[in-house]
């Protein structure tokens, strides 16, 4: 499996790996950047471990991790990935997304999600894309709801966080047959 490069006029997503992860050290060290994630990335060794886990998943064909390059500012903005890829059932997750605070609210995330949804549905021809978000993370939930993803349920107390808190996870989904309408409405300017 060769990782795709997903690109438009605003953003470029390329394979995240040991050769480029250091471009994210400044971003990943921002305070509370991933407070709703069970991962740790704020120290260089933590980010390296995070990337190694993603690379391992890539070689097992269950993850495609990306480094995000913001063409508008000409800087690396963060990371995202396709994860829990189920090739048999044609379902994958988009997540593990974090971008620096200076990129939040700039439209960068919408451009990334468009490219990833388009690739999942039109190139991979998958049937469903899922998003799993901490119930408390209202900003991420609202962002996914703006994409017209449907809340399918809440997994109660299913994920152990770094501080020992057991979070509940909101499960959102977009189906292949919903994609054409979402593409023509939500992403009509793309």
C-alpha positions in Angstrom: 0.0 0.0 0.0 1.5 3.3 -1.1 0.3 6.3 0.9 -1.4 8.9 -1.2 -0.5 12.6 -1.3 -3.7 14.5 -0.9 -3.5 18.1 -2.0 -5.5 21.1 -3.0 -4.8 24.9 -3.2 -4.7 25.2 0.7 -3.2 22.0 2.1 -0.9 19.1 1.4 -1.2 15.8 3.3 1.8 13.5 2.9 2.9 10.3 4.7 4.0 11.0 8.3 7.2 9.2 9.2 10.5 9.3 11.0 12.0 11.4 8.2 9.6 14.3 8.7 8.0 14.2 12.2 10.5 16.6 13.6 8.7 19.3 11.5 5.9 19.0 14.1 7.9 19.4 17.3 7.0 23.1 17.7 3.3 22.4 17.1 3.1 19.3 19.2 4.6 21.1 22.3 1.7 23.6 22.5 -0.1 23.4 25.8 -3.4 21.4 25.9 -3.3 20.7 22.1 -4.7 17.2 22.5 -6.3 17.4 25.9 -9.1 15.1 24.7 -6.8 12.4 23.4 -5.4 9.4 25.2 -2.1 10.0 23.4 0.9 12.1 24.5 2.9 14.2 22.0 4.2 17.3 23.9 7.8 16.0 24.4 10.0 15.0 21.5 10.3 11.4 22.7 6.5 11.2 23.1 5.9 12.5 19.6 8.5 10.0 18.2 6.6 7.1 20.0 3.3 8.4 18.6 4.7 8.5 15.1 6.3 5.0 15.5 2.9 3.6 16.5 1.4 5.2 13.4 4.1 3.8 11.2 3.6 0.3 12.6 -0.1 0.6 11.8 0.8 1.7 8.3 2.9 -1.4 7.7 0.0 -3.5 9.0 -2.3 -1.7 6.6 -4.6 -0.4 9.4 -3.4 3.2 9.4 -2.4 5.9 6.9 -0.8 8.7 8.9 -0.4 12.2 7.4 1.7 15.3 8.2 -0.2 18.4 7.4 1.4 21.2 5.4 -0.5 24.5 5.3 0.2 26.1 1.9 -1.2 29.5 3.0 1.4 30.0 5.8 4.0 27.6 4.2 4.4 25.8 7.5 3.7 22.3 9.0 0.4 22.5 10.9 0.0 19.1 12.6 -1.1 15.5 11.9 -4.1 13.4 10.9 -4.8 9.9 9.8 -7.0 7.2 8.4 -7.2 4.6 11.2 -8.8 1.4 12.1 -9.0 0.7 8.4 -11.2 -2.4 7.8 -10.6 -3.4 4.2 -13.1 -6.2 4.2 -16.0 -4.2 5.5 -14.9 -1.0 3.7 -15.0 1.2 6.8 -12.3 3.5 8.1 -11.9 6.2 10.7 -10.7 9.7 10.2 -9.1 11.0 13.3 -6.0 11.5 15.5 -6.2 15.0 14.1 -4.4 17.8 15.8 -3.3 21.2 14.4 -1.6 24.1 16.0 -3.7 26.7 17.7 -2.7 29.3 15.1 -4.3 27.1 12.4 -7.6 26.4 14.2 -10.6 28.2 12.8 -8.8 29.1 9.6 -10.6 26.6 7.3 -7.5 24.3 7.1 -9.4 21.5 8.8 -12.3 21.7 6.4 -9.9 21.4 3.4 -8.2 18.4 5.0 -11.5 16.6 5.7 -12.7 17.2 2.1 -9.5 15.6 0.7 -9.7 12.7 3.1 -13.5 12.0 2.6 -13.0 12.3 -1.2 -10.2 9.8 -1.1 -12.0 7.4 1.1 -15.2 7.4 -0.9 -14.0 8.1 -4.5 -10.6 6.3 -4.6 -10.8 3.6 -2.0 -14.5 3.2 -2.7 -15.2 2.6 1.0 -18.8 2.4 2.3 -18.4 4.4 5.5 -16.2 6.9 7.3 -16.4 7.2 11.0 -15.2 9.9 13.5 -14.8 9.1 17.2 -14.6 12.1 19.5 -14.5 12.6 23.2 -18.0 13.6 24.4 -16.5 16.7 26.1 -14.7 18.0 23.0 -17.4 20.3 21.8 -15.2 22.1 19.2 -14.4 18.8 17.4 -17.9 17.6 17.6 -19.3 20.8 16.1 -16.6 20.6 13.3 -17.7 17.1 12.4 -21.4 18.0 12.6 -20.8 20.8 10.2 -19.6 18.1 7.7 -23.1 16.6 8.1 -21.7 13.5 9.8 -24.5 11.8 11.8 -24.2 11.0 15.5 -24.7 7.2 15.7 -24.3 6.7 19.4 -22.1 7.2 22.4 -19.8 4.6 23.8 -20.0 5.2 27.5 -16.7 5.3 29.5 -14.8 3.4 26.8 -11.4 5.1 26.7 -8.9 5.6 29.5 -7.3 9.0 29.4 -3.8 9.9 30.6 -5.1 11.4 33.8 -7.1 8.3 34.7 -10.4 9.7 33.6 -12.6 7.3 31.6 -14.1 9.2 28.7 -17.2 8.5 26.7 -16.8 8.6 22.9 -19.3 10.0 20.4 -19.4 8.0 17.2 -20.2 9.9 14.0 -20.5 8.5 10.5 -20.8 9.4 6.9 -22.1 6.8 4.4 -21.0 6.5 0.8 -24.5 7.4 -0.5 -24.5 10.6 1.6 -21.1 11.8 0.2 -22.4 13.2 -3.1 -24.8 15.5 -1.3 -22.2 16.6 1.3 -19.7 17.2 -1.5 -22.2 19.4 -3.4 -23.4 21.4 -0.4 -20.8 21.5 2.4 -17.9 21.5 0.0 -19.5 23.3 -2.9 -16.6 25.9 -3.1 -13.9 23.3 -3.3 
